[in-house]
Amino acid sequence: MTELTGAVWRTSSRSNDQGLCVEVATNVVAGHGLVGIRDSKDPSGPALAVSPPGWTAFVAAIRADAFRG
């Protein structure tokens, strides 16, 4: 399990007032190069830790609208 203590979280610029918000921390586990992702409505709840290439691929897929059915 990855320790997320000390992560500096920022809210997505695409967040809205309908509660559809995520927060991202790019400083997670210095030296290990991880990106933290969590639900801004539940900051003490579960969080994901992914590799920077995984995060980049995910963001690129969102921008390409790859998840729309």
Helices and strands as residue ranges (DSSP letters): E 10-11, E 22-28, E 34-39, E 47-50, H 52-63
